[in-house]
């Protein structure tokens, strides 16, 4: 999608952080944008921000873990702007701590938002995007934790590995429909994700008191490394816009972490060689 001007985008988690950065980048490129978020006040602030410009932006209160809510948001977006061309499944939450101590509700909440939220967005929009035959692009927000294991982020990592895998499948399936796919895999970005508990539903309470302001990773070299070089969201917004225009699949915000991913790949390659040799010895 080289020419995005006049196209319509739907962005979940769009009232803050990376989502808001994408909204600003998209609107700056002349796109019409539906900003979806679970929080009413930040949504109101975003709409007010764009009222003083010529941008076409609407705010929609949407709970991505609820398919009915996302479907309703899709209908309102189409009513306001017509066909949707860019779908960004960005909303996310994080739970932290040793996995052996993870509560069932931590797992459910993490998956409800990070994985089911992506499914719900695809379910609500993808059929129409294929049917209108005007091309388009899907962006799913995963994480660097969707490529490497980060101690104390087991449930979060599981959800993000799943988003990466789903995105890779979508890329193959949507090629014939001229719909591109990108998977955003950031390191740590200066967003509100570590205070996500503010939006945790009362139906999924936790008994653990976890400091989400900044997890204590001092005893975990990999996690400690990832917490360095925290990036500002505005950079990510422009990167996502560029990826859409240039049809780039993986979006890595922190290239310095490439060796961490390469170490995992190297271990996989070594294991293939090991088991190949083992099978040969069996005859």
C-alpha positions in Angstrom: 0.0 0.0 0.0 2.3 2.7 -1.2 -0.5 5.3 -1.4 -2.3 5.3 2.0 -3.9 8.8 1.7 -7.6 8.5 1.9 -7.5 4.9 3.2 -9.1 3.9 6.5 -7.4 2.4 9.4 -8.7 0.8 12.6 -6.3 0.8 15.6 -6.9 -1.0 18.9 -5.2 0.3 22.0 -5.1 3.6 20.0 -5.5 6.1 22.8 -2.0 5.8 24.2 1.5 4.5 23.6 2.3 2.8 20.4 -1.3 2.8 19.2 -1.6 6.6 19.6 1.7 7.0 17.8 0.4 4.9 14.9 -2.8 7.0 14.8 -0.7 10.2 14.6 1.5 8.8 11.8 -1.5 7.5 9.9 -3.5 10.7 10.2 -0.4 12.7 9.2 -0.2 10.6 6.0 -3.8 11.5 5.1 -5.6 8.4 6.4 -8.9 8.2 8.1 -8.5 6.6 11.5 -10.8 4.9 13.9 -9.2 4.9 17.3 -10.4 2.0 19.4 -9.6 1.8 23.1 -11.1 0.5 26.3 -10.5 3.8 28.2 -13.1 6.5 27.7 -11.1 9.6 28.9 -7.9 9.0 26.9 -10.2 8.4 23.8 -11.8 11.7 24.4 -8.4 13.4 24.6 -7.3 11.9 21.3 -10.4 13.0 19.5 -10.0 16.5 20.9 -6.4 16.5 19.8 -7.4 16.0 16.2 -10.4 18.3 16.3 -8.0 21.2 15.7 -6.7 19.6 12.5 -8.1 18.5 9.2 -7.7 14.8 10.1 -10.6 12.4 9.9 -10.5 10.7 13.3 -13.2 9.1 15.4 -12.9 7.5 18.9 -14.6 4.2 19.7 -14.7 2.6 23.2 -13.9 -1.1 22.4 -13.0 -4.0 24.6 -10.8 -6.2 22.3 -11.4 -9.3 24.5 -15.1 -9.1 23.6 -15.9 -10.1 20.0 -19.3 -8.3 20.1 -17.6 -5.1 21.1 -15.0 -5.3 18.3 -17.7 -6.2 15.8 -19.7 -3.2 16.9 -16.6 -1.0 16.4 -16.1 -2.4 12.9 -19.7 -1.5 12.0 -19.3 2.0 13.3 -16.0 2.5 11.5 -17.6 1.4 8.2 -20.6 3.7 8.8 -18.3 6.6 9.4 -15.5 6.0 6.8 -16.5 3.2 4.4 -14.2 0.3 3.7 -11.4 -0.4 6.1 -8.0 -1.0 4.5 -5.6 -1.2 7.5 -6.4 -3.2 10.6 -4.0 -2.8 13.6 -4.5 -5.3 16.4 -2.3 -3.5 19.0 -4.0 -3.6 22.4 -2.0 -5.6 24.9 -1.5 -6.3 28.6 1.3 -7.9 30.6 1.4 -10.1 33.7 4.7 -10.9 35.4 6.3 -13.3 37.8 7.6 -16.9 37.9 5.3 -19.1 35.8 5.0 -21.7 38.6 3.2 -19.0 40.6 1.0 -17.7 37.8 -2.7 -17.7 38.7 -5.3 -19.0 36.2 -6.8 -15.6 36.0 -3.4 -14.1 35.0 -3.3 -16.6 32.1 -6.9 -16.0 31.1 -6.6 -12.2 31.1 -3.3 -12.2 29.2 -4.7 -14.5 26.5 -8.1 -12.8 26.4 -6.5 -9.5 25.4 -3.2 -10.4 23.7 -4.3 -13.4 21.6 -8.1 -13.4 21.6 -8.0 -9.7 20.9 -6.1 -10.3 17.7 -8.5 -13.1 16.7 -11.5 -10.8 17.4 -10.1 -8.0 15.3 -9.5 -10.4 12.4 -12.9 -12.0 12.8 -14.6 -8.6 12.7 -12.7 -7.1 9.8 -10.9 -9.6 7.6 -13.9 -10.9 5.6 -14.9 -7.4 4.5 -11.3 -6.5 3.7 -11.1 -9.5 1.4 -14.5 -8.8 -0.1 -14.0 -5.2 -1.0 -11.0 -6.2 -3.1 -9.3 -2.8 -2.6 -6.2 -4.3 -1.0 -5.1 -3.6 2.5 -2.8 -4.4 5.4 -3.0 -6.1 8.8 -0.6 -5.2 11.6 -0.5 -7.5 14.7 1.5 -6.3 17.7 3.6 -9.1 19.1 6.9 -8.4 21.0 10.5 -9.3 21.0 9.2 -11.8 23.6 7.5 -13.5 20.7 10.9 -14.6 19.5 12.9 -15.2 22.7 12.1 -16.5 26.2 12.1 -13.7 28.8 12.1 -15.0 32.4 9.1 -13.9 34.5 7.0 -13.2 31.4 5.8 -16.7 30.6 2.1 -16.0 29.9 2.9 -12.8 28.1 5.6 -14.6 26.0 3.2 -17.4 25.1 0.6 -15.0 23.8 3.2 -13.1 21.7 4.8 -16.3 20.3 1.2 -17.2 19.2 0.7 -13.8 17.6 3.9 -14.2 15.6 2.9 -17.7 14.4 -0.6 -16.5 13.5 0.8 -13.6 11.6 3.1 -15.8 9.6 0.2 -17.9 8.6 -1.9 -14.9 7.6 0.9 -13.6 5.4 0.7 -16.8 3.3 -3.1 -16.9 3.2 -3.7 -13.2 2.4 -1.1 -12.8 -0.4 -3.6 -13.8 -3.1 -6.0 -11.1 -1.8 -3.3 -8.4 -2.0 -3.5 -7.8 1.7 -0.2 -7.4 3.3 0.7 -8.4 6.9 3.2 -7.1 9.4 4.0 -8.3 12.9 5.4 -5.6 15.2 8.0 -7.1 17.6 9.2 -4.2 19.8 11.6 -4.3 22.7 10.5 -2.1 25.6 8.7 1.0 24.5 7.7 3.9 26.8 4.0 3.0 27.1 1.4 2.3 29.7 1.6 -1.5 29.4 3.2 -2.0 32.8 0.2 -0.3 34.4 -2.3 -2.4 32.4 -3.8 -3.6 35.7 -5.9 -0.4 35.7 -8.1 -2.1 33.1 -8.1 -5.6 34.5 -11.7 -6.8 34.6 -13.2 -7.5 38.1 -14.2 -11.0 36.8 -10.5 -12.0 36.6 -9.0 -10.8 39.9 -5.6 -11.6 41.1 -4.3 -12.1 44.7 -0.7 -11.2 43.7 0.7 -7.8 44.3 3.0 -7.2 41.4 4.8 -3.9 40.7 3.9 -3.2 37.1 5.7 0.1 37.0 9.0 -1.6 36.1 9.5 -5.3 36.8 12.5 -6.2 38.9 14.8 -7.9 36.4 18.1 -7.3 38.1 18.6 -11.1 38.6 17.8 -11.9 35.0 20.5 -10.9 32.5 18.3 -11.3 29.4 15.4 -9.4 30.9 17.7 -6.7 32.3 19.2 -6.2 28.8 15.8 -5.9 27.2 14.7 -3.2 29.8 17.6 -1.0 28.5 17.2 1.4 25.6 13.5 2.1 26.2 12.1 3.6 22.9 9.7 6.5 22.5 6.4 5.5 20.8 6.5 8.1 18.1 9.4 6.3 16.5 7.3 3.1 16.3 4.4 4.9 14.7 6.5 6.0 11.8 8.1 2.5 11.5 4.7 0.9 11.3 3.5 3.3 8.6 6.7 2.6 6.6 6.2 -1.1 7.0 2.7 -0.9 5.5 3.9 1.2 2.6 6.9 -1.0 1.9 5.1 -4.3 2.7 7.6 -5.3 5.4 6.6 -8.3 7.5 8.7 -8.2 10.6 9.0 -4.9 12.4 11.9 -4.9 14.9 12.2 -1.7 16.9 15.4 -2.7 18.6 18.0 -4.1 16.1 20.6 -4.3 18.9 18.7 -7.3 20.2 19.3 -9.3 17.0 22.0 -11.5 18.6 19.4 -12.7 21.2 17.1 -14.0 18.4 20.0 -15.4 16.5 21.2 -17.4 19.5 17.8 -19.1 19.6 17.9 -19.8 15.9 21.4 -21.2 16.2 20.3 -23.6 19.0 17.5 -24.8 16.7 19.9 -25.4 13.9 22.3 -27.3 16.2 19.4 -29.4 17.4 18.4 -30.3 13.9 22.0 -31.5 13.2 22.1 -33.4 16.5 18.9 -35.4 15.7 19.9 -35.9 12.1 23.1 -37.6 13.3 21.1 -39.5 15.9 18.7 -40.9 13.2 21.6 -41.8 10.9 23.2 -43.8 13.7 19.9 -45.7 14.2 20.2 -46.7 10.6 
